[in-house]
Amino acid sequence: MPVTEQDIHQWLEGCKEGDRSAQEKLYRHFYPLFMPVCMSYVQNSDDAVDIYNRAFLKVFTSLDSYGGRGQVGAWIRRILVNTAIDFIRKEEKFKSHTDIDEAYDIGLNSSVLSQLTSDEILALFRYLPPAQRAVVNLYIVEGYTHPEIGEKLGISVGTSKWHLNQGRKLLQEKLMALGLVNK
């Protein structure tokens, strides 16, 4: 039987009361939906599971902050993305690049990406170095602006643009190597 939003709200109430069964149901329900999100930010499944677990610890300890407005999944996803950002920020790999004022957009054809499966897109994202993967995710997938990315990751706008540009170049090179795009 499919899970309804009412089921999820019942699990939330159980979680507020410390019901381990309700916590497990909530955790397991969202795992297949949000693990790919975690994987898009890191290179290996161990780090992705670490992010997922940290995010759900935050979910369970901050249930009172969920006001019941909007879907539970959207609230949990926001916590998950912020947890991934925190995880990446702790690596301090962003601060080693020199700022540039402008990054050139080499663009990727969205029709090429639409032909790929989600697993193939995740594999492409894992090809990127951590800093570039995070910026590409935040900019393209999550829709953040460069100033917002800079604030979240503790980098300048120019560095955010540089990471996006470099990430796009690497993705385009990988797509060319796979024969999916021409030079």
Secondary structure, DSSP 8 states (H G I E B T S, - for coil): ----HHHHHHHHHHHHTT-HHHHHHHHHHHHHHHHHHHHTTSSSHHHHHHHHHHHHHHHHH-GGG--S-S-HHHHHHHHHHHHHHHHHHHTT-GGGS---S--------HHHHHTS-HHHHHHHHHHS-HHHHHHHIIIIIS---HHHHHHHHT--HHHHHHHHHHHHHHHHHHHHHTTSS--
